[in-house]
């Protein structure tokens, strides 16, 4: 990952786990925020790779991870579509 921010890459479980460990978890730990953080992600295949799940369990415990394959799953989506929002003039 470059420090400029944008990267073109295929996100795999290995890539995602490395990014979490070396950037996100490391930064939270440095700021003493790891113990009070609730981590939320959707259930994309790289997010639920075995290495990622093991890393998240070690770092946050099952109770502080909202994701597929954990105690707290990603919440269901709203029951309204984009077409309904546009049709009713909701902005």
Buried (B, 14 or more C-beta within 10 A) or exposed (E): EEEEEEEEEEEBBEBBBBBBBEEBBEEBEEEEEBEEBEBEBEEEEBBBBEBBBEBBEEBBEEEBBBBBBBEEEBEEEEEEEEEEEEEEEEE
